[in-house]
Amino acid sequence: MSSFLNSFFTDETGAVTVDWVVITAAVVGFSAVSFWAIEDNSNDLMEAAGGAIAGQNDFTGDGGN
């Protein structure tokens, strides 16, 4: 039984898999944070652009004359 436990604790098979899982989780987490930051900033930009266009008041209905 002790030889089984000794070989179990010294076996490093699968350690790389754990590393890849941790790295993948970090990449997914950073991607989500980046997405939310870009989404918030782009929504602010769209609102500002919409307000600027509405503020021009070029919609008089006279066909541009």
C-alpha positions as CSV (number, residue, x, y, z in Angstrom):
1,M,0.0,0.0,0.0
2,S,2.8,2.4,0.8
3,S,4.4,1.8,-2.7
4,F,1.1,2.7,-4.3
5,L,0.8,5.9,-2.2
6,N,4.4,6.8,-2.9
7,S,3.9,6.4,-6.7
8,F,0.6,8.3,-6.5
9,F,2.2,11.3,-4.8
10,T,5.3,11.4,-7.1
11,D,3.3,10.9,-10.4
12,E,3.1,14.2,-12.2
13,T,0.9,13.0,-15.0
14,G,-1.9,15.4,-15.6
15,A,-0.2,18.4,-14.0
16,V,0.0,20.2,-17.4
17,T,-3.8,19.7,-17.7
18,V,-4.3,21.6,-14.5
19,D,-2.0,24.4,-15.8
20,W,-4.0,24.7,-19.0
21,V,-7.3,24.8,-17.2
22,V,-6.1,27.7,-15.0
23,I,-4.7,29.6,-17.9
24,T,-7.9,29.1,-19.9
25,A,-10.0,30.3,-17.0
26,A,-7.8,33.4,-16.7
27,V,-8.2,34.2,-20.4
28,V,-12.0,33.7,-20.3
29,G,-12.2,36.0,-17.2
30,F,-10.1,38.7,-18.8
31,S,-12.1,38.5,-22.0
32,A,-15.4,39.0,-20.0
33,V,-14.0,42.0,-18.2
34,S,-12.7,43.5,-21.5
35,F,-16.1,42.9,-23.1
36,W,-18.0,44.7,-20.4
37,A,-15.6,47.6,-20.4
38,I,-15.8,48.0,-24.2
39,E,-19.6,47.6,-24.1
40,D,-20.0,50.3,-21.5
41,N,-17.8,52.7,-23.4
42,S,-19.4,52.1,-26.7
43,N,-22.9,52.6,-25.2
44,D,-21.7,56.0,-23.9
45,L,-20.3,56.9,-27.3
46,M,-23.6,55.9,-29.0
47,E,-25.6,58.0,-26.6
48,A,-23.3,61.0,-27.1
49,A,-23.5,60.7,-30.9
50,G,-27.2,60.4,-30.8
51,G,-27.5,63.5,-28.6
52,A,-25.2,65.4,-30.9
53,I,-27.3,64.4,-33.9
54,A,-30.6,65.2,-32.2
55,G,-29.1,68.6,-31.1
56,Q,-28.5,69.6,-34.7
57,N,-32.3,70.0,-35.3
58,D,-31.9,69.5,-39.1
59,F,-35.2,67.6,-39.3
60,T,-37.4,70.5,-40.4
61,G,-39.4,68.5,-42.9
62,D,-38.9,70.9,-45.7
63,G,-36.9,68.5,-47.8
64,G,-33.6,70.3,-47.3
65,N,-34.7,73.6,-48.9
